[in-house]
Amino acid sequence: MLLQYIAIAILIFLSTALAGLVIVLGELFGPRVKTNVKSMPYESGMTPIGPGTRRMPVRFYLIAMLFILFDIEIIFLLPWAVVFRKLGVFGLVEMLIFILILLVGYLYAWKKGALEWE
């Protein structure tokens, strides 16, 4: 039974080992000289105007969170579509309820003005 998962375990081990090796090699052989020019933010080769960090409006984060939320919820449609015929009417009703809940959340965010970009 566990023999079926050996390929996944090998993949996880090799990717973790490779990531660790790259980090260690970068620390060992990478340059460590810090200068004022390297610390400056890069803006198309021009001297930056103003501070490198500035406050982002809360609306940006709200729209980003809503995008991630609805994007991840839509991913659940793919496995359902694969086994749609096996689930029958029960699966259809469950997915309609799921989509209805998403639609209510989307309409609520829209009504509150969370999707307005100014």
PyMOL commands that set and color helices and strands:
alter all, ss='L'
color gray80, all
select helices_A, chain A and resi 2-29+36-39+58-75+77-82+84-111
alter helices_A, ss='H'
color red, helices_A
deselect
rebuild
show_as cartoon
